[in-house]
C-alpha cells in the first residue's frame, strides 16, 4: 500500500503544510475530519431510528437481519467497488477507508483515479435504492404509517442537507450526486496529475 500511495501522490495525503495557499483549501472536503463523519451519520440517524422502530412495531423485526445483509453487501462490496475506489481518500496508505461517509470499509480493490463509468453509476443508484426501499416496504405491510411518513421526511431532509453542504464539497467528483463546481474540480485535478491524466483519458476537459 505504501508504494501505491507514492505512485498516486495525491495532495489529500501529503503534509497539511502544503495546503497553505491552495486554491481549494477550505472549499473542498479534501482531508478527513472527524466532525464531517459525525455530521454525516447524525443526518441519517432519524431515518434509521424511524424504520427500525416501524419494522419492530409492525412485527417484522426478524427481517432486519435481511436489511443488515443488504447493508453489508451494499456499503462494503458494491459501494466500495463502484464508488469509493474512485475517491482520493481510497488512495491513503491504509487497508481501511477513512472518509466522511463510508468510513471503515476494507479496501479489497486498488485505487482507480479515473471517473466512474455509467455502469458503475447505475449499480450504485440501484444498490442505494434497494437499501432505502427495503425497510419502507415492511412499514407499509405493518401499517406503520406515521413512522413511514417520519422516515420519508427524514431521508428527504438528509438528502437535501447532503446536497447543500456535503455534495458541493466532496472530492469524489464522479459520484452521481456530486455537485462540486467545475472550477474547483479543475483546480483539484491540476494539483494531482495522476487523477488529471485519468480523467482526461476518459474525456474530461479542464477549462483554460
TORKOL-4160 file (C-alpha; in steps of 0.2 Angstrom, whole numbers, padded with zeros to 4 digits, m for minus):
208
<pt num="1" X="0000" Y="0000" Z="0000"/>
<pt num="2" X="0014" Y="0012" Z="0004"/>
<pt num="3" X="0021" Y="0011" Z="m0014"/>
<pt num="4" X="0004" Y="0013" Z="m0021"/>
<pt num="5" X="0002" Y="0029" Z="m0011"/>
<pt num="6" X="0018" Y="0035" Z="m0018"/>
<pt num="7" X="0013" Y="0031" Z="m0035"/>
<pt num="8" X="m0003" Y="0041" Z="m0034"/>
<pt num="9" X="0005" Y="0055" Z="m0023"/>
<pt num="10" X="m0012" Y="0064" Z="m0020"/>
<pt num="11" X="m0011" Y="0081" Z="m0011"/>
<pt num="12" X="m0025" Y="0074" Z="0000"/>
<pt num="13" X="m0012" Y="0063" Z="0009"/>
<pt num="14" X="0003" Y="0075" Z="0009"/>
<pt num="15" X="0008" Y="0085" Z="0024"/>
<pt num="16" X="m0005" Y="0098" Z="0029"/>
<pt num="17" X="0008" Y="0112" Z="0027"/>
<pt num="18" X="0006" Y="0110" Z="0008"/>
<pt num="19" X="m0012" Y="0116" Z="0010"/>
<pt num="20" X="m0006" Y="0134" Z="0013"/>
<pt num="21" X="m0010" Y="0145" Z="m0002"/>
<pt num="22" X="m0020" Y="0131" Z="m0011"/>
<pt num="23" X="m0035" Y="0137" Z="m0021"/>
<pt num="24" X="m0047" Y="0124" Z="m0015"/>
<pt num="25" X="m0042" Y="0123" Z="0004"/>
<pt num="26" X="m0057" Y="0126" Z="0014"/>
<pt num="27" X="m0069" Y="0124" Z="m0001"/>
<pt num="28" X="m0067" Y="0105" Z="m0003"/>
<pt num="29" X="m0068" Y="0091" Z="0010"/>
<pt num="30" X="m0051" Y="0085" Z="0004"/>
<pt num="31" X="m0044" Y="0080" Z="0021"/>
<pt num="32" X="m0053" Y="0068" Z="0033"/>
<pt num="33" X="m0061" Y="0077" Z="0048"/>
<pt num="34" X="m0070" Y="0068" Z="0062"/>
<pt num="35" X="m0083" Y="0082" Z="0063"/>
<pt num="36" X="m0088" Y="0078" Z="0045"/>
<pt num="37" X="m0090" Y="0060" Z="0048"/>
<pt num="38" X="m0101" Y="0063" Z="0064"/>
<pt num="39" X="m0112" Y="0075" Z="0054"/>
<pt num="40" X="m0114" Y="0063" Z="0040"/>
<pt num="41" X="m0120" Y="0049" Z="0052"/>
<pt num="42" X="m0131" Y="0060" Z="0063"/>
<pt num="43" X="m0140" Y="0066" Z="0047"/>
<pt num="44" X="m0145" Y="0048" Z="0043"/>
<pt num="45" X="m0150" Y="0043" Z="0061"/>
<pt num="46" X="m0168" Y="0049" Z="0061"/>
<pt num="47" X="m0172" Y="0038" Z="0046"/>
<pt num="48" X="m0163" Y="0023" Z="0054"/>
<pt num="49" X="m0172" Y="0025" Z="0070"/>
<pt num="50" X="m0189" Y="0028" Z="0062"/>
<pt num="51" X="m0188" Y="0012" Z="0050"/>
<pt num="52" X="m0181" Y="0001" Z="0063"/>
<pt num="53" X="m0195" Y="0006" Z="0076"/>
<pt num="54" X="m0208" Y="0004" Z="0062"/>
<pt num="55" X="m0202" Y="m0014" Z="0057"/>
<pt num="56" X="m0202" Y="m0019" Z="0076"/>
<pt num="57" X="m0219" Y="m0012" Z="0079"/>
<pt num="58" X="m0226" Y="m0020" Z="0063"/>
<pt num="59" X="m0220" Y="m0037" Z="0068"/>
<pt num="60" X="m0206" Y="m0038" Z="0055"/>
<pt num="61" X="m0191" Y="m0037" Z="0067"/>
<pt num="62" X="m0183" Y="m0053" Z="0060"/>
<pt num="63" X="m0182" Y="m0045" Z="0043"/>
<pt num="64" X="m0170" Y="m0033" Z="0050"/>
<pt num="65" X="m0157" Y="m0047" Z="0048"/>
<pt num="66" X="m0160" Y="m0046" Z="0029"/>
<pt num="67" X="m0158" Y="m0027" Z="0029"/>
<pt num="68" X="m0141" Y="m0030" Z="0039"/>
<pt num="69" X="m0136" Y="m0041" Z="0025"/>
<pt num="70" X="m0140" Y="m0028" Z="0012"/>
<pt num="71" X="m0131" Y="m0015" Z="0022"/>
<pt num="72" X="m0115" Y="m0025" Z="0022"/>
<pt num="73" X="m0116" Y="m0030" Z="0004"/>
<pt num="74" X="m0120" Y="m0013" Z="m0002"/>
<pt num="75" X="m0108" Y="m0002" Z="0008"/>
<pt num="76" X="m0094" Y="m0014" Z="0009"/>
<pt num="77" X="m0094" Y="m0023" Z="m0008"/>
<pt num="78" X="m0105" Y="m0013" Z="m0020"/>
<pt num="79" X="m0101" Y="0005" Z="m0015"/>
<pt num="80" X="m0083" Y="0001" Z="m0010"/>
<pt num="81" X="m0080" Y="m0006" Z="m0028"/>
<pt num="82" X="m0090" Y="0006" Z="m0039"/>
<pt num="83" X="m0090" Y="0022" Z="m0030"/>
<pt num="84" X="m0077" Y="0023" Z="m0016"/>
<pt num="85" X="m0062" Y="0016" Z="m0026"/>
<pt num="86" X="m0063" Y="0031" Z="m0037"/>
<pt num="87" X="m0061" Y="0043" Z="m0022"/>
<pt num="88" X="m0045" Y="0051" Z="m0017"/>
<pt num="89" X="m0047" Y="0045" Z="0001"/>
<pt num="90" X="m0046" Y="0027" Z="m0006"/>
<pt num="91" X="m0028" Y="0031" Z="m0010"/>
<pt num="92" X="m0022" Y="0033" Z="0008"/>
<pt num="93" X="m0009" Y="0021" Z="0014"/>
<pt num="94" X="m0021" Y="0011" Z="0024"/>
<pt num="95" X="m0031" Y="m0006" Z="0022"/>
<pt num="96" X="m0047" Y="0003" Z="0029"/>
<pt num="97" X="m0055" Y="0018" Z="0022"/>
<pt num="98" X="m0055" Y="0034" Z="0032"/>
<pt num="99" X="m0068" Y="0047" Z="0025"/>
<pt num="100" X="m0083" Y="0057" Z="0030"/>
<pt num="101" X="m0096" Y="0044" Z="0023"/>
<pt num="102" X="m0091" Y="0026" Z="0021"/>
<pt num="103" X="m0078" Y="0025" Z="0035"/>
<pt num="104" X="m0072" Y="0008" Z="0040"/>
<pt num="105" X="m0074" Y="m0001" Z="0023"/>
<pt num="106" X="m0060" Y="m0013" Z="0020"/>
<pt num="107" X="m0051" Y="m0009" Z="0003"/>
<pt num="108" X="m0052" Y="m0025" Z="m0007"/>
<pt num="109" X="m0049" Y="m0016" Z="m0023"/>
<pt num="110" X="m0035" Y="m0004" Z="m0028"/>
<pt num="111" X="m0037" Y="0014" Z="m0031"/>
<pt num="112" X="m0044" Y="0019" Z="m0048"/>
<pt num="113" X="m0040" Y="0038" Z="m0051"/>
<pt num="114" X="m0052" Y="0040" Z="m0066"/>
<pt num="115" X="m0071" Y="0044" Z="m0065"/>
<pt num="116" X="m0085" Y="0031" Z="m0063"/>
<pt num="117" X="m0092" Y="0023" Z="m0078"/>
<pt num="118" X="m0111" Y="0023" Z="m0082"/>
<pt num="119" X="m0112" Y="0005" Z="m0077"/>
<pt num="120" X="m0105" Y="0009" Z="m0060"/>
<pt num="121" X="m0116" Y="0024" Z="m0058"/>
<pt num="122" X="m0131" Y="0013" Z="m0062"/>
<pt num="123" X="m0125" Y="0000" Z="m0050"/>
<pt num="124" X="m0123" Y="0012" Z="m0036"/>
<pt num="125" X="m0140" Y="0020" Z="m0039"/>
<pt num="126" X="m0148" Y="0003" Z="m0039"/>
<pt num="127" X="m0140" Y="m0003" Z="m0023"/>
<pt num="128" X="m0144" Y="0013" Z="m0014"/>
<pt num="129" X="m0162" Y="0012" Z="m0019"/>
<pt num="130" X="m0163" Y="m0006" Z="m0013"/>
<pt num="131" X="m0155" Y="m0002" Z="0003"/>
<pt num="132" X="m0168" Y="0013" Z="0006"/>
<pt num="133" X="m0184" Y="0005" Z="0000"/>
<pt num="134" X="m0182" Y="m0012" Z="0009"/>
<pt num="135" X="m0187" Y="m0006" Z="0026"/>
<pt num="136" X="m0200" Y="0005" Z="0019"/>
<pt num="137" X="m0209" Y="m0010" Z="0012"/>
<pt num="138" X="m0211" Y="m0018" Z="0029"/>
<pt num="139" X="m0218" Y="m0001" Z="0036"/>
<pt num="140" X="m0232" Y="m0002" Z="0023"/>
<pt num="141" X="m0235" Y="m0020" Z="0027"/>
<pt num="142" X="m0236" Y="m0017" Z="0045"/>
<pt num="143" X="m0247" Y="m0002" Z="0043"/>
<pt num="144" X="m0235" Y="0010" Z="0052"/>
<pt num="145" X="m0240" Y="0025" Z="0043"/>
<pt num="146" X="m0234" Y="0038" Z="0055"/>
<pt num="147" X="m0216" Y="0031" Z="0056"/>
<pt num="148" X="m0217" Y="0029" Z="0037"/>
<pt num="149" X="m0220" Y="0047" Z="0035"/>
<pt num="150" X="m0207" Y="0052" Z="0048"/>
<pt num="151" X="m0194" Y="0040" Z="0039"/>
<pt num="152" X="m0198" Y="0048" Z="0022"/>
<pt num="153" X="m0197" Y="0065" Z="0029"/>
<pt num="154" X="m0180" Y="0061" Z="0037"/>
<pt num="155" X="m0172" Y="0054" Z="0022"/>
<pt num="156" X="m0178" Y="0069" Z="0011"/>
<pt num="157" X="m0171" Y="0081" Z="0024"/>
<pt num="158" X="m0155" Y="0072" Z="0025"/>
<pt num="159" X="m0153" Y="0071" Z="0006"/>
<pt num="160" X="m0156" Y="0090" Z="0005"/>
<pt num="161" X="m0143" Y="0093" Z="0018"/>
<pt num="162" X="m0131" Y="0082" Z="0009"/>
<pt num="163" X="m0134" Y="0091" Z="m0007"/>
<pt num="164" X="m0132" Y="0108" Z="0000"/>
<pt num="165" X="m0117" Y="0105" Z="0012"/>
<pt num="166" X="m0108" Y="0089" Z="0008"/>
<pt num="167" X="m0110" Y="0086" Z="m0011"/>
<pt num="168" X="m0104" Y="0103" Z="m0015"/>
<pt num="169" X="m0088" Y="0100" Z="m0006"/>
<pt num="170" X="m0084" Y="0081" Z="m0009"/>
<pt num="171" X="m0069" Y="0076" Z="m0018"/>
<pt num="172" X="m0077" Y="0060" Z="m0026"/>
<pt num="173" X="m0081" Y="0071" Z="m0041"/>
<pt num="174" X="m0089" Y="0057" Z="m0052"/>
<pt num="175" X="m0102" Y="0052" Z="m0039"/>
<pt num="176" X="m0119" Y="0053" Z="m0047"/>
<pt num="177" X="m0124" Y="0066" Z="m0034"/>
<pt num="178" X="m0108" Y="0076" Z="m0033"/>
<pt num="179" X="m0111" Y="0095" Z="m0035"/>
<pt num="180" X="m0094" Y="0102" Z="m0034"/>
<pt num="181" X="m0092" Y="0117" Z="m0046"/>
<pt num="182" X="m0081" Y="0113" Z="m0061"/>
<pt num="183" X="m0069" Y="0127" Z="m0056"/>
<pt num="184" X="m0065" Y="0118" Z="m0040"/>
<pt num="185" X="m0064" Y="0101" Z="m0049"/>
<pt num="186" X="m0052" Y="0108" Z="m0061"/>
<pt num="187" X="m0041" Y="0116" Z="m0048"/>
<pt num="188" X="m0040" Y="0099" Z="m0038"/>
<pt num="189" X="m0036" Y="0090" Z="m0054"/>
<pt num="190" X="m0022" Y="0102" Z="m0058"/>
<pt num="191" X="m0014" Y="0099" Z="m0041"/>
<pt num="192" X="m0015" Y="0080" Z="m0044"/>
<pt num="193" X="m0008" Y="0075" Z="m0061"/>
<pt num="194" X="m0012" Y="0056" Z="m0059"/>
<pt num="195" X="m0030" Y="0060" Z="m0057"/>
<pt num="196" X="m0030" Y="0073" Z="m0070"/>
<pt num="197" X="m0022" Y="0061" Z="m0083"/>
<pt num="198" X="m0035" Y="0048" Z="m0079"/>
<pt num="199" X="m0050" Y="0060" Z="m0080"/>
<pt num="200" X="m0043" Y="0067" Z="m0097"/>
<pt num="201" X="m0041" Y="0050" Z="m0104"/>
<pt num="202" X="m0059" Y="0047" Z="m0100"/>
<pt num="203" X="m0064" Y="0063" Z="m0110"/>
<pt num="204" X="m0065" Y="0076" Z="m0096"/>
<pt num="205" X="m0059" Y="0093" Z="m0102"/>
<pt num="206" X="m0052" Y="0107" Z="m0090"/>
<pt num="207" X="m0056" Y="0125" Z="m0093"/>
<pt num="208" X="m0042" Y="0136" Z="m0098"/>
